[in-house]
């Protein structure tokens, strides 16, 4: 009889991955980051355990978008107070906080379950090329 393999905590190895977002399309960067955060690139992938690694994305300010998304894509939020509805275009968010654009894109690509918040904590996005994780990456 064959046995089902179940991942254990001691079998999980946290890898560090570096993604350079300069001149790459936003959706492709986010898809790659989400895949690495989920651990889908590993042979011991399990949907109910966080087996993914840590992902560092650099050059968030140089990410590219296609079409007219810079002016037509909008991000919405609400403060909870009457009249507290806010709307912002992708272009203004890229100028103000380029890290948030990538985080929001990856957040939308992660499955909606209890591990979603834990997985997004393993994503580190930086505006420029400098980041404090050089020792973990082995660069």
NUROKOL-953713 format. One record per atom (N, C-alpha, C): residue in one letter; x, y, z; atom name. Coordinates in pm, 1 decimal, decimal comma. Layout:
N
A;X;Y;Z;CA
...
//
This chain:
139
X;82,6;-119,8;0,0;N
X;0,0;0,0;0,0;CA
X;85,8;124,5;0,0;C
X;43,9;224,4;-73,6;N
X;115,7;351,6;-74,8;CA
X;66,7;438,8;38,3;C
X;157,6;519,9;88,9;N
X;122,6;608,0;199,7;CA
X;121,8;753,1;153,5;C
X;36,7;831,1;214,1;N
X;28,4;972,0;182,0;CA
X;135,3;1047,2;258,8;C
X;207,5;1132,6;187,5;N
X;313,7;1211,1;249,8;CA
X;255,1;1338,8;307,2;C
X;283,4;1365,8;433,9;N
X;238,3;1488,9;499,0;CA
X;360,6;1569,4;540,4;C
X;358,9;1696,6;509,3;N
X;471,5;1784,0;543,1;CA
X;472,7;1811,0;692,9;C
X;592,7;1803,3;751,7;N
X;608,4;1835,2;893,1;CA
X;687,5;1964,4;905,7;C
X;677,7;2028,0;1020,8;N
X;747,1;2154,7;1044,6;CA
X;897,8;2141,5;1023,9;C
X;957,0;2031,8;1066,1;N
X;1102,2;2017,1;1055,3;CA
X;1147,1;1994,0;910,5;C
X;1055,0;1956,6;822,5;N
X;1088,1;1936,6;681,4;CA
X;1087,4;2066,3;601,8;C
X;1032,6;2172,9;658,6;N
X;1018,2;2299,4;586,7;CA
X;1148,5;2378,4;596,1;C
X;1200,2;2418,6;480,5;N
X;1322,0;2499,5;474,2;CA
X;1283,9;2634,4;413,4;C
X;1310,4;2741,9;486,7;N
X;1276,6;2874,8;437,1;CA
X;1386,6;2924,5;344,5;C
X;1351,3;2944,7;219,0;N
X;1444,6;2998,6;121,0;CA
X;1419,9;3147,9;106,1;C
X;1523,9;3220,2;69,0;N
X;1511,8;3363,1;40,6;CA
X;1526,8;3381,7;-109,5;C
X;1436,0;3460,9;-168,2;N
X;1436,9;3485,8;-311,8;CA
X;1442,1;3636,1;-336,0;C
X;1516,0;3676,7;-438,6;N
X;1527,6;3817,5;-475,6;CA
X;1465,7;3837,6;-612,6;C
X;1375,0;3934,6;-624,2;N
X;1312,8;3968,5;-751,7;CA
X;1343,1;4114,4;-780,6;C
X;1402,1;4141,1;-896,6;N
X;1428,4;4277,9;-939,4;CA
X;1313,8;4320,8;-1030,6;C
X;1236,7;4419,5;-987,1;N
X;1116,3;4459,9;-1059,5;CA
X;1141,2;4566,4;-1165,3;C
X;1265,7;4606,7;-1185,7;N
X;1291,2;4714,5;-1280,3;CA
X;1257,9;4670,5;-1423,3;C
X;1174,0;4749,5;-1488,7;N
X;1128,6;4728,5;-1627,3;CA
X;1055,8;4596,2;-1647,6;C
X;997,5;4540,4;-1542,0;N
X;914,9;4421,0;-1555,0;CA
X;769,2;4460,0;-1531,7;C
X;679,3;4387,1;-1593,8;N
X;536,4;4416,0;-1582,3;CA
X;488,5;4378,9;-1441,4;C
X;406,5;4464,2;-1384,2;N
X;359,1;4449,9;-1246,6;CA
X;296,0;4313,7;-1220,4;C
X;208,8;4268,2;-1307,3;N
X;139,8;4141,3;-1287,0;CA
X;232,9;4022,1;-1287,6;C
X;335,9;4027,0;-1370,4;N
X;430,6;3915,4;-1376,8;CA
X;518,9;3909,3;-1253,4;C
X;556,6;4026,4;-1202,3;N
X;634,5;4031,7;-1077,7;CA
X;550,1;3977,4;-962,2;C
X;424,2;4020,8;-956,2;N
X;334,6;3978,5;-848,7;CA
X;305,9;3828,7;-855,9;C
X;290,4;3775,3;-975,5;N
X;264,5;3632,4;-991,6;CA
X;383,3;3550,4;-944,5;C
X;503,5;3594,1;-980,9;N
X;624,3;3522,7;-938,6;CA
X;638,1;3526,7;-786,6;C
X;613,8;3643,9;-727,3;N
X;624,4;3657,9;-582,1;CA
X;519,7;3572,1;-510,6;C
X;396,6;3571,3;-561,1;N
X;290,3;3492,5;-498,6;CA
X;321,0;3343,2;-505,7;C
X;375,8;3298,1;-617,9;N
X;412,1;3157,1;-633,0;CA
X;519,5;3117,8;-532,4;C
X;618,8;3203,9;-513,6;N
X;725,8;3174,4;-418,0;CA
X;675,9;3181,1;-274,4;C
X;585,4;3273,8;-244,4;N
X;529,4;3284,4;-108,8;CA
X;444,8;3162,5;-73,6;C
X;373,4;3109,6;-171,3;N
X;290,1;2991,8;-148,9;CA
X;373,1;2864,2;-135,9;C
X;490,9;2862,8;-197,2;N
X;573,5;2743,4;-196,0;CA
X;540,0;2648,3;-308,1;C
X;474,5;2698,8;-412,2;N
X;435,4;2613,2;-524,2;CA
X;556,0;2567,4;-605,8;C
X;670,1;2630,2;-585,1;N
X;790,5;2591,0;-656,8;CA
X;862,5;2474,2;-588,9;C
X;814,3;2431,7;-473,1;N
X;879,5;2325,7;-397,1;CA
X;806,4;2192,6;-417,0;C
X;878,0;2081,8;-411,1;N
X;812,8;1951,7;-427,3;CA
X;725,7;1912,3;-308,8;C
X;749,9;1972,3;-191,3;N
X;670,5;1936,5;-73,3;CA
X;560,2;2039,6;-46,7;C
X;504,2;2097,2;-151,5;N
X;397,8;2195,9;-136,2;CA
X;277,4;2135,0;-66,1;C
X;223,5;2211,1;26,7;N
X;102,4;2171,1;96,5;CA
X;16,0;2295,7;113,9;C
X;-111,7;2284,8;81,7;N
X;-199,6;2400,9;85,6;CA
X;-233,8;2445,0;227,1;C
X;-226,6;2354,3;323,4;N
X;-269,2;2387,1;459,2;CA
X;-154,5;2426,5;552,0;C
X;-31,4;2428,8;501,2;N
X;84,8;2468,0;580,8;CA
X;163,4;2571,4;501,2;C
X;218,4;2668,7;570,0;N
X;296,1;2772,3;504,3;CA
X;436,5;2719,5;474,5;C
X;457,4;2664,4;354,2;N
X;586,7;2607,0;316,4;CA
X;667,0;2701,4;229,1;C
X;611,5;2815,7;194,2;N
X;679,0;2910,8;107,4;CA
X;795,3;2978,4;175,9;C
X;876,7;3045,5;94,5;N
X;993,9;3114,1;146,0;CA
X;969,0;3262,3;163,4;C
X;1077,7;3334,0;183,5;N
X;1072,8;3479,1;196,2;CA
X;1108,2;3539,1;61,1;C
X;1040,5;3647,3;23,9;N
X;1061,3;3710,4;-105,6;CA
X;1096,7;3856,8;-84,6;C
X;1206,7;3900,1;-146,2;N
X;1249,7;4038,6;-142,4;CA
X;1235,6;4094,9;-283,1;C
X;1156,4;4200,2;-297,1;N
X;1137,3;4266,6;-426,0;CA
X;1204,6;4403,1;-418,6;C
X;1297,3;4428,9;-511,6;N
X;1367,0;4557,0;-514,9;CA
X;1329,0;4633,6;-641,4;C
X;1358,4;4762,7;-642,6;N
X;1326,7;4852,9;-753,7;CA
X;1177,2;4859,1;-781,8;C
X;1097,5;4872,8;-678,6;N
X;952,4;4879,3;-695,0;CA
X;909,5;5003,3;-771,9;C
X;987,3;5108,9;-765,3;N
X;951,7;5232,9;-834,6;CA
X;969,3;5222,1;-985,5;C
X;1044,1;5122,1;-1032,7;N
X;1069,7;5107,0;-1175,9;CA
X;982,1;5001,6;-1242,3;C
X;876,8;4957,0;-1173,1;N
X;788,9;4854,0;-1228,6;CA
X;709,6;4912,9;-1344,9;C
X;684,0;4830,5;-1445,3;N
X;612,7;4876,3;-1564,7;CA
X;469,5;4825,1;-1563,6;C
X;381,5;4898,7;-1629,9;N
X;243,8;4854,6;-1650,0;CA
X;210,1;4871,0;-1797,1;C
X;115,0;4792,7;-1844,8;N
X;79,2;4796,8;-1986,0;CA
X;-50,5;4873,4;-2006,3;C
X;-71,8;4917,1;-2126,9;N
X;-196,2;4985,5;-2161,9;CA
X;-210,3;5119,5;-2092,6;C
X;-334,9;5154,5;-2059,8;N
X;-365,1;5282,8;-1995,9;CA
X;-387,3;5268,0;-1846,3;C
X;-328,3;5163,8;-1788,4;N
X;-353,2;5136,4;-1646,3;CA
X;-303,8;5246,7;-1553,9;C
X;-200,9;5320,3;-1592,9;N
X;-149,8;5425,8;-1506,3;CA
X;-256,8;5527,3;-1469,2;C
X;-345,7;5557,2;-1563,1;N
X;-449,6;5656,7;-1533,3;CA
X;-586,8;5593,7;-1509,8;C
X;-609,6;5473,9;-1561,7;N
X;-743,7;5415,9;-1549,0;CA
X;-759,6;5323,2;-1428,2;C
X;-650,8;5259,2;-1381,6;N
X;-662,4;5169,3;-1266,1;CA
X;-673,5;5251,7;-1139,2;C
X;-772,0;5217,0;-1056,8;N
X;-796,9;5292,0;-934,4;CA
X;-790,8;5198,9;-813,9;C
X;-742,9;5253,6;-703,4;N
X;-741,1;5184,4;-575,4;CA
X;-838,0;5256,2;-482,3;C
X;-921,6;5179,5;-412,6;N
X;-1024,8;5236,8;-326,7;CA
X;-1001,9;5197,5;-181,7;C
X;-1038,6;5288,0;-92,0;N
X;-1036,3;5258,0;50,8;CA
X;-1140,9;5344,7;119,0;C
X;-1179,6;5307,1;239,6;N
X;-1279,3;5381,7;315,3;CA
X;-1235,5;5390,0;460,0;C
X;-1248,1;5508,5;518,4;N
X;-1203,3;5530,3;655,4;CA
X;-1302,1;5475,1;757,9;C
X;-1423,9;5451,2;716,5;N
X;-1525,5;5404,3;809,6;CA
X;-1617,3;5515,8;855,2;C
X;-1579,5;5638,5;825,4;N
X;-1661,5;5753,7;860,5;CA
X;-1745,4;5796,5;740,4;C
X;-1856,8;5865,7;764,9;N
X;-1937,0;5915,8;652,4;CA
X;-1853,7;6009,1;565,1;C
X;-1857,2;5985,8;435,9;N
X;-1778,9;6066,4;342,7;CA
X;-1632,4;6029,8;340,7;C
X;-1596,4;5916,5;397,8;N
X;-1456,4;5877,2;408,2;CA
X;-1407,4;5790,1;295,0;C
X;-1475,7;5791,2;182,5;N
X;-1437,4;5711,1;66,8;CA
X;-1322,8;5779,6;-7,5;C
X;-1214,4;5708,5;-30,4;N
X;-1098,2;5763,3;-100,2;CA
X;-1072,1;5681,1;-225,5;C
X;-1026,2;5748,1;-327,5;N
X;-995,8;5683,6;-455,1;CA
X;-863,3;5740,2;-504,3;C
X;-776,1;5652,6;-555,2;N
X;-644,0;5696,1;-600,2;CA
X;-605,9;5618,6;-725,3;C
X;-542,2;5684,2;-821,3;N
X;-499,4;5617,2;-943,0;CA
X;-366,9;5545,4;-919,4;C
X;-336,4;5453,2;-1008,5;N
X;-211,6;5378,5;-1000,3;CA
X;-92,4;5472,4;-1011,8;C
X;-103,0;5572,2;-1096,4;N
X;8,2;5665,8;-1116,3;CA
X;41,6;5742,9;-988,4;C
X;-60,2;5791,5;-919,6;N
X;-33,8;5867,4;-797,3;CA
X;15,9;5776,7;-684,0;C
X;-32,7;5653,1;-679,3;N
X;14,6;5559,6;-576,7;CA
X;159,2;5518,2;-603,6;C
X;195,6;5503,2;-731,0;N
X;334,1;5471,3;-766,3;CA
X;428,4;5584,3;-726,2;C
X;383,5;5707,2;-741,4;N
X;466,7;5821,7;-703,3;CA
X;477,9;5832,8;-551,3;C
X;367,9;5806,5;-482,1;N
X;363,7;5823,6;-337,0;CA
X;424,5;5706,0;-262,1;C
X;379,0;5583,7;-292,5;N
X;425,1;5461,3;-224,3;CA
X;435,7;5347,3;-325,4;C
X;547,2;5334,2;-396,4;N
X;558,1;5227,5;-496,7;CA
X;557,2;5087,5;-436,3;C
X;594,7;5075,7;-308,6;N
X;595,0;4944,3;-244,5;CA
X;453,3;4890,6;-230,1;C
X;357,9;4980,6;-203,8;N
X;218,6;4940,0;-182,8;CA
X;156,6;4879,8;-308,8;C
X;198,2;4927,1;-425,2;N
X;143,0;4875,7;-550,5;CA
X;173,2;4726,9;-564,2;C
X;296,8;4689,1;-537,5;N
X;335,3;4547,6;-548,4;CA
X;271,0;4465,8;-437,8;C
X;266,0;4519,7;-315,8;N
X;202,8;4446,7;-206,0;CA
X;55,3;4420,5;-233,0;C
X;-14,6;4519,9;-286,5;N
X;-157,0;4502,5;-316,9;CA
X;-177,7;4400,3;-428,8;C
X;-88,5;4399,4;-527,1;N
X;-99,8;4303,9;-637,3;CA
X;-77,2;4160,9;-588,3;C
X;23,9;4142,3;-503,6;N
X;52,2;4008,3;-450,2;CA
X;-59,4;3964,9;-355,0;C
X;-109,1;4057,2;-273,1;N
X;-218,3;4028,7;-179,5;CA
X;-339,8;3973,8;-254,1;C
X;-370,5;4031,1;-368,3;N
X;-484,6;3985,0;-446,9;CA
X;-463,8;3849,5;-511,3;C
X;-339,2;3805,0;-523,0;N
X;-310,0;3676,6;-585,4;CA
X;-297,2;3562,0;-485,1;C
X;-292,1;3594,3;-357,1;N
X;-285,2;3488,9;-256,0;CA
X;-424,9;3435,0;-227,1;C
X;-437,0;3305,4;-197,3;N
X;-568,5;3250,0;-166,4;CA
X;-625,1;3310,5;-38,0;C
X;-755,8;3329,4;-37,2;N
X;-821,8;3391,8;77,8;CA
X;-850,0;3283,4;181,4;C
X;-757,5;3269,8;276,9;N
X;-772,7;3174,4;385,9;CA
X;-695,1;3225,7;507,1;C
X;-683,4;3144,9;610,4;N
X;-620,4;3190,1;734,6;CA
X;-470,1;3211,9;721,6;C
X;-407,4;3154,2;619,9;N
X;-263,2;3169,7;601,7;CA
X;-226,8;3294,1;520,9;C
X;-325,1;3362,7;465,1;N
X;-298,9;3476,6;377,5;CA
X;-218,5;3585,9;447,5;C
X;-259,2;3622,6;567,8;N
X;-189,0;3728,6;640,9;CA
X;-47,9;3685,6;681,2;C
X;-28,8;3559,8;715,6;N
X;104,5;3511,4;751,7;CA
X;196,2;3507,7;630,1;C
X;140,9;3473,0;515,0;N
X;222,2;3466,1;393,9;CA
X;265,6;3604,1;346,8;C
X;178,4;3702,6;356,4;N
X;213,4;3836,5;308,6;CA
X;320,9;3898,9;396,4;C
X;334,8;3852,3;520,0;N
X;441,8;3902,4;607,5;CA
X;579,6;3857,0;561,7;C
X;585,8;3756,5;474,6;N
X;712,9;3708,8;420,5;CA
X;753,0;3782,6;293,6;C
X;678,3;3886,9;257,0;N
X;709,3;3967,8;139,4;CA
X;771,0;4099,0;184,8;C
X;889,0;4129,0;131,7;N
X;959,4;4253,3;163,8;CA
X;979,7;4330,3;33,7;C
X;921,2;4448,9;24,6;N
X;928,7;4528,5;-97,8;CA
X;1004,1;4657,1;-66,6;C
X;1099,0;4692,0;-154,7;N
X;1179,8;4811,8;-135,5;CA
X;1177,9;4897,1;-261,4;C
X;1179,6;5028,1;-239,6;N
X;1169,1;5126,4;-346,7;CA
X;1288,5;5120,0;-441,4;C
X;1408,0;5116,3;-386,9;N
X;1530,1;5116,0;-467,1;CA
X;1599,1;4981,4;-464,7;C
X;1728,7;4985,1;-494,1;N
X;1807,1;4861,8;-502,2;CA
X;1858,2;4816,5;-365,9;C
X;1871,6;4908,3;-270,4;N
X;1925,3;4875,2;-138,6;CA
X;1818,8;4807,5;-51,1;C
X;1861,4;4702,3;20,4;N
X;1772,5;4633,4;113,6;CA
X;1855,6;4572,4;225,2;C
X;1798,5;4553,4;344,5;N
X;1875,0;4502,4;458,3;CA
X;1884,6;4349,9;467,2;C
X;1850,4;4277,6;360,7;N
X;1847,4;4131,1;366,0;CA
X;1959,4;4066,6;286,5;C
X;2069,0;4139,0;265,6;N
X;2179,6;4086,2;185,7;CA
X;2241,5;3960,8;248,8;C
X;2248,0;3956,7;380,1;N
X;2308,1;3842,1;448,1;CA
X;2225,6;3715,3;427,8;C
X;2093,7;3728,0;429,9;N
X;2007,3;3611,2;413,2;CA
X;2011,1;3560,1;268,7;C
X;2025,1;3652,1;174,6;N
X;2024,6;3613,3;34,7;CA
X;2158,9;3556,6;-11,7;C
X;2264,9;3586,2;62,6;N
X;2395,2;3536,1;25,0;CA
X;2460,5;3618,5;-83,3;C
X;2419,3;3745,2;-98,4;N
X;2479,0;3832,0;-202,6;CA
X;2604,3;3897,2;-151,9;C
//
